[in-house]
Amino acid sequence: MLGMALAAIDGTIVSTAVPQIVGDLGGFTVFSWLFSGYLLAVTVTLPVYGKLSDTFGRKPVLIAGIILFLIGSLLCAAAWNMGALIAFRIIQGLGGGALQGTVQTIAADLYPLKERPRIQAKLSTVWATSAVAGPVVGGLLAGYADWRWIFLINLPVGAIALWLVVRHLHEPARPRPKTRPRIDWAGALAVFATGTLLLTALVQGGVAWPWLSAPSLGLFAASAALATLTVVIERRAAEPIIPGWVWRRRTIASVNLALGAMGLLMVAPTVFLPTYAQSVLGLGPIAAGFVLSVMTLSWPVSAALSDRVYNRIGFRLTAIIGMSAALLILLAFPLLPYPGEPWQPALIMLLLGAALGLFQLPLIVGVQSTVGWAERGTTTASVLFCRQVGQSIGAAVFGAVANSVLAARLLDAPAPGLPDDLDAVARALEDPGALSAAATDHLRRAVDAAVDYVYIGAAGAAALALLALVVLAPRRFPVITETVSTEPVVRETVATETVTEPVVSETVATQTVTEPVATETDGKQDTSA
């Protein structure tokens, strides 16, 4: 949990100190790369760390990730200009990719199926606490100390996490492989390069340059060419970084697509709701953050209780119920009155967190339970990778939607020279004295309409997640029971069901599977893959 906290608190604590950082180092035109560079490094390294943890074990990968993150933090604190700070943030992200994927995998390794919701809920509380504490701590350090302390504060937390992991994390003994593991360095480099170009095009398109400009088109073309090269390399590799079975198995492929769609819809509350709260409702930054943070309060509670649902009706149906509720909640947001009261969007976010907790955790627990130890790191990393890519695509798509709606609404503005993109409008509304009452009201209504369309788009992403589960996912997830040499076999039972103990081999195709619910019998299509 301490290791996860390093990655969880990073984004929220840095964002509050941006004015102080820019004031000290300059580089206002490129400061967004403080976040984009970190996100790129985390996302593109997730598949690599997943494969490495399956090959060499979780503990060395987690230790390396913590050390790399702390080195990046120390370098960030010593940065002398914005370029150096961005480069050191990328180093931080290289460590953050190991933290996010490996901690989730270790949770599945250490705890049996019936205990994973409790553990995953505790990990969710780390993100919830970070969402609330990060802006507060970052604001205090930036305002009363120095912005460099937002990076230095990682050092004692990371040192304690490192000591605890080294001393107390003991992985079960595994048989040595008959042949020396071969690392697919060419595949790792190809995945890294493809992801970097694609995410750069998505993050910077429409911001640093127009979508149809030469830089955007060139980056998309280059990423498509590299993606083709990556497929060729991975198909020929003996131990590919992203093996083909990740997409050939229906369960894993459907969960990847569903969580990718969830990453897409998450952009609406996390990116656009704070702007809505400040520009339309007139709240301050702290109050706007509270409107969003209520979602992080209901999410872990719902996740912790989700096992009572999926142990009765199965992982797939539980996730379908959660995303169906999220779809209705997202569609309710455009129905809120203008300008409305702060408790109204806060209630929407509270319900949305509960719905998404019921959706995400059963899918992660379920898909981790369909593979053995040797494939769990790769599987978990693929799920998180798809979610991160979904967030990047969502930021690009919904940003374009919001700005186009805003520009259309401002064509008949009561005053000339009003800004026509969301960021500029938000800055203009921070100084209402510079605008007439009619112009201010017009801008607020334009922002309200833009965010409404974003939430409608998020509802469309929720529909895509439901489609992936309904069409692709098997009716029942094929859960395996894995024998670990240092631990007893855990038999998952519900009520009076009879569960047979399977013989576990190195490949899922030859494993006997069982189900967490007595009536679950439709997983054979997945295992035949």
LUMKOLSE-865932 format. One record per residue (C-alpha): x, y, z; residue in one letter. Coordinates in steps of 0.2 Angstrom, whole numbers, padded with zeros to 4 digits, always signed. Each point is the difference from the previous one (the first is absolute). Layout:
REM LUMKOLSE-865932
XYZA ...
REM end
This chain:
REM LUMKOLSE-865932
+0000+0000+0000M +0014+0012+0003L +0008-0004-0016G -0017+0003-0009M -0001+0016+0009A +0015+0007-0008L -0008-0002-0017A -0018+0005+0006A +0005+0017+0008I +0012+0005-0014D -0013+0008-0012G -0010+0009+0013T +0014+0007+0010I +0010+0007-0015V -0015+0008-0008S -0003+0012+0014T +0018+0007-0001A +0001+0004-0018V -0002+0019+0002P +0015+0000+0012Q +0010-0012-0012I -0003+0011-0015V +0004+0015+0010G +0017-0007+0005D +0005-0009-0015L -0010+0008-0015G -0005-0011-0014G -0019+0004+0001F -0002-0006-0018T +0006-0018+0003V -0005-0002+0019F -0014-0012-0005S +0014-0013-0004W +0002-0001+0019L -0015-0011-0001F +0000-0006-0018S +0018-0007+0002G -0004-0009+0016Y -0015-0007-0007L +0009-0006-0016L +0013-0009+0010A -0012-0009+0011V -0011-0006-0014T +0013-0006-0012V +0010-0009+0013T -0015-0010+0008L +0001-0014-0012P +0019-0002+0002V -0001+0000+0019Y -0014-0013-0001G +0010-0012-0011K +0016+0003+0011L -0010-0004+0016S -0006-0016-0008D +0018-0005-0005T +0010+0005+0015F -0013+0002+0014G -0010+0015+0007R +0012+0005+0014K +0015+0005-0010P -0011+0010-0012V -0009+0009+0014L +0017+0004+0009I +0007+0007-0017A -0016+0010-0003G +0001+0008+0018I +0019+0004-0002I -0003+0007-0017L -0014+0011+0006F +0010+0007+0014L +0015+0004-0011I -0012+0009-0011G -0008+0009+0015S +0018+0006+0006L +0005+0006-0018L -0017+0009-0001C +0004+0009+0016A +0017+0006-0007A -0007+0005-0017A +0008+0016-0007W -0012+0004-0014N -0017-0006-0007M +0009-0012-0013G +0009-0009+0014A -0015-0001+0011L -0010-0008-0015I +0014-0013-0003A +0001-0004+0018F -0019-0002+0001R +0002-0013-0014I +0012-0010+0011I -0013+0001+0014Q -0012-0007-0012G +0011-0015-0005L -0001-0004+0019G -0018+0003+0001G -0004-0012-0013G +0008-0014+0010A -0010+0005+0016L -0017+0001-0008Q +0000-0017-0008G +0011-0010+0012T -0010+0004+0016V -0016-0005-0008Q +0008-0017-0006T +0007-0003+0018I -0017+0003+0007A -0007-0014-0011A +0015-0011+0005D -0001+0001+0018L -0018-0001+0004Y -0013-0013-0006P -0015+0005-0010L -0012+0003+0015K +0012+0012+0008E +0005+0010-0015R -0015+0012+0001P +0006+0006+0017R +0018+0002-0005I -0005+0009-0016Q -0011+0011+0009A +0014+0005+0012K +0011+0004-0016L -0015+0011-0006S +0000+0009+0016T +0018+0005-0004V -0006+0009-0016W -0015+0007+0010A +0011+0007+0013T +0013+0007-0012S -0014+0009-0010A -0005+0010+0016V +0017+0001+0008A +0011+0004-0015G -0007+0017-0004P +0000+0005+0018V +0018-0005+0003V +0006+0007-0017G -0008+0016+0004G +0008+0002+0017L +0017-0005-0006L -0001+0012-0015A -0007+0014+0010G +0010-0001+0016Y +0016-0009-0004A +0007-0003-0018D -0007-0010-0015W +0015-0012+0001R -0007-0007+0016W -0014-0008-0010I +0013-0012-0007F +0011-0001+0015L -0015-0006+0011I +0000-0016-0011N +0017-0005+0007L -0005-0005+0018P -0016-0009-0006V +0009-0009-0013G +0014-0005+0011A -0012-0008+0013I -0009-0009-0014A +0016-0006-0007L +0006-0007+0017W -0017-0008+0003L +0000-0009-0017V +0018-0006+0002V -0003-0006+0017R -0017-0007+0000H -0005-0005-0018L +0003-0018-0002H -0005-0007-0017E -0005-0019+0000P +0014-0011-0006A -0002-0004-0019R +0009-0014-0010P +0014+0006-0010R -0003+0001-0019P +0010-0013-0010K +0006+0013-0012T +0007+0017+0004R -0013+0014-0002P +0002+0010-0015R -0005+0018+0000I -0009+0007-0015D +0010+0017-0001W -0005+0003-0018A -0018-0002+0005G +0002+0011+0015A +0008+0014-0010L -0013-0001-0014A -0015+0000+0013V +0008+0015+0009F +0003+0010-0017A -0017-0004-0006T -0009+0005+0016G +0011+0016+0001T -0005+0006-0017L -0018-0004+0001L -0003+0007+0017L +0010+0016-0005T -0011+0002-0015A -0016-0002+0011L +0006+0011+0015V +0007+0014-0011Q -0012+0000-0014G -0011+0015+0000G +0011+0008+0014V +0017+0002-0006A -0005-0001-0019W -0016-0002-0010P -0007-0018-0002W +0002+0000-0019L +0017+0008+0000S +0016-0008-0006A +0006-0004+0018P -0016-0009+0004S -0002-0010-0016L +0019-0004+0000G -0001-0007+0018L -0016-0010-0004F +0008-0007-0015A +0016-0005+0008A -0009-0008+0015S -0010-0010-0012A +0016-0006-0009A +0008-0004+0016L -0015-0009+0006A +0001-0011-0015T +0019-0003+0003L -0004-0004+0018T -0013-0014-0005V +0013-0008-0011V +0014+0000+0013I -0012-0007+0013E -0006-0014-0011R +0018-0005-0003R +0006+0002+0018A +0002-0016+0011A -0005+0010+0016E -0010+0015-0007P -0004+0015+0011I -0018+0000-0005I -0004-0018-0005P -0014-0004-0012G -0010-0009+0013W -0004+0016+0009V -0012+0004-0015W -0004-0018-0005R -0008-0004+0016R -0018+0007+0001R +0000+0003+0019T +0016+0011-0001I -0004+0008-0016A -0017+0005+0006S +0006+0007+0016V +0014+0010-0009N -0013+0008-0011L -0012+0003+0014A +0012+0009+0012L +0007+0009-0015G -0017+0007-0003A -0001+0004+0019M +0016+0010-0001G -0008+0010-0014L -0016+0004+0010L +0011+0005+0015M +0006+0015-0009V -0017+0008+0003A +0000+0001+0019P +0019+0002+0003T +0004+0013-0014V -0016+0010-0003F -0009-0001+0016L +0012+0012+0009P -0002+0012-0014T -0019-0001+0001Y +0000+0002+0019A +0011+0016-0001Q -0007+0008-0016S -0018-0004+0001V -0003-0003+0019L +0012+0014+0005G +0009-0011+0013L +0018+0002+0005G +0013-0013-0004P -0001-0009+0017I -0019-0001-0001A +0001-0005-0018A +0012-0014+0005G -0012-0006+0013F -0014-0002-0013V +0011-0012-0009L +0008-0008+0016S -0017-0007+0005V +0002-0013-0014M +0016-0007+0008T -0010-0002+0017L -0013-0012-0007S +0011-0009-0013W +0010-0010+0013P -0015-0004+0011V -0010-0007-0015S +0016-0009-0006A +0002-0008+0018A -0018-0006-0001L +0000-0006-0018S +0005-0018+0005D -0017-0002+0008R -0007+0002-0017V +0012-0009-0012Y +0001-0015+0011N -0019-0002-0003R -0002+0005-0018I +0017+0000-0007G +0013+0013-0006F -0007+0004-0017R -0018+0004+0006L +0006+0010+0015T +0011+0011-0012A -0015+0002-0012I -0011+0006+0015I +0013+0012+0005G +0003+0007-0017M -0019+0001-0004S -0002+0011+0016A +0015+0011-0005A -0008+0002-0018L -0016+0006+0008L +0009+0012+0013I +0010+0007-0014L -0015+0004-0010L -0008+0008+0015A +0014+0014+0001F -0006+0010-0015P -0018+0000+0008L +0007+0011+0015L -0007+0017+0001P +0010+0015-0005Y +0009+0006+0010P -0005-0012+0013G +0006-0004+0018E +0017-0008+0004P -0008-0014+0009W -0008-0006-0017Q +0016-0004-0010P +0007-0007+0017A -0014-0012+0001L +0003-0005-0018I +0018-0003+0004M -0004-0010+0016L -0012-0012-0010L +0013-0001-0014L +0014-0005+0011G -0011-0014+0008A -0005-0006-0018A +0018-0001-0006L +0006-0009+0015G -0013-0013-0004L +0007-0001-0017F +0019+0001+0000Q +0005-0011+0015L -0010-0015-0005P +0008+0001-0017L +0018+0002+0007I -0003-0014+0013V -0008-0011-0013G +0012+0001-0014V +0015-0002+0012Q -0009-0016+0006S +0000-0008-0017T +0019-0001-0002V +0014-0008+0009G +0015+0009+0009W +0010-0001-0016A -0012+0011-0010E -0008+0011+0014R +0012+0014-0002G -0002+0001-0018T -0019-0001+0001T -0001+0014+0014T +0011+0011-0010A -0010-0002-0016S -0016+0005+0009V +0008+0016+0008L +0009+0004-0016F -0017+0000-0009C -0008+0011+0013R +0014+0013-0001Q -0001+0000-0019V -0019+0003+0002G +0003+0015+0011Q +0012+0007-0013S -0012-0002-0014I -0014+0007+0011G +0010+0015+0004A +0003+0004-0019A -0018-0005-0006V -0010+0009+0014F +0012+0015+0000G -0004+0002-0019A -0019-0002+0004V +0000+0013+0014A +0010+0013-0011N -0011-0003-0015S -0016+0002+0010V +0007+0015+0009L +0005+0008-0017A -0017-0003-0007A -0009+0008+0015R +0011+0015+0000L -0004+0005-0018L -0014+0011+0006D +0009+0006+0015A -0007+0017+0007P +0018+0007+0000A +0014-0001-0013P +0017-0008+0004G -0006-0013+0012L +0012-0016+0002P -0006-0015-0010D +0009-0015+0009D -0004-0007+0017L +0016+0004+0009D +0000+0019-0006A -0019+0001+0005V +0004-0007+0017A +0014+0013+0003R -0011+0014-0006A -0014-0005+0012L +0013+0001+0014E +0000+0019-0002D -0019+0004-0002P +0004+0019+0002G +0007+0000-0017A -0016-0006-0009L -0017+0007+0000S -0014-0009+0009A -0008-0006-0017A +0017-0006-0006A +0004-0010+0016T -0017-0008+0000D +0002-0005-0018H +0017-0008+0003L -0007-0009+0015R -0014-0007-0011R +0012-0005-0013A +0011-0009+0012V -0015-0009+0007D -0005-0006-0018A +0017-0006-0004A +0002-0010+0016V -0018-0007-0003D +0006-0007-0017Y +0015-0007+0008V -0010-0010+0012Y -0011-0006-0014I +0016-0006-0009G +0005-0008+0017A -0017-0009+0000A +0005-0006-0018G +0016-0007+0007A -0010-0009+0013A -0011-0008-0013A +0016-0006-0009L +0006-0008+0016A -0017-0009+0002L +0001-0006-0018L +0017-0007+0003A -0006-0010+0014L -0016-0006-0008V +0007-0005-0016V +0018-0006+0003L +0001-0005+0019A -0005-0018+0004P -0016-0002+0011R +0011-0007+0014R +0018+0004+0002F +0011-0016+0000P +0008+0001+0017V +0015-0011+0004I +0007-0006+0017T +0018+0000+0001E +0011-0010+0012T +0014+0010+0007V +0014-0010+0008S +0001+0010+0016T -0019+0003+0003E -0015-0012+0000P -0012-0001-0015V -0015+0012+0003V -0016-0007-0006R -0013+0013-0005E -0017-0005+0006T -0017+0008+0001V -0014-0007+0011A +0000-0019-0003T +0008-0001-0017E +0013-0014-0004T +0016+0006-0006V +0013-0011-0008T +0019+0003+0002E +0008+0002-0017P +0017-0006-0006V +0010+0016-0003V +0013+0000-0014S +0010+0014-0008E -0013+0004-0014T -0018+0005+0002V -0005-0010-0015A +0003-0016+0010T -0006+0006+0017Q -0016-0007+0007T -0011+0014+0005V -0014+0003+0013T -0012+0014+0004E -0003+0010+0015P -0019-0003-0002V -0008-0017+0001A -0010+0003-0017T +0014+0007-0010E +0004-0012-0014T +0003+0011-0016D +0018+0004+0002G +0006-0014-0012K +0001+0011-0015Q +0013+0011+0008D +0011-0015+0005T +0000-0007-0017S +0008+0016-0006A 
REM end
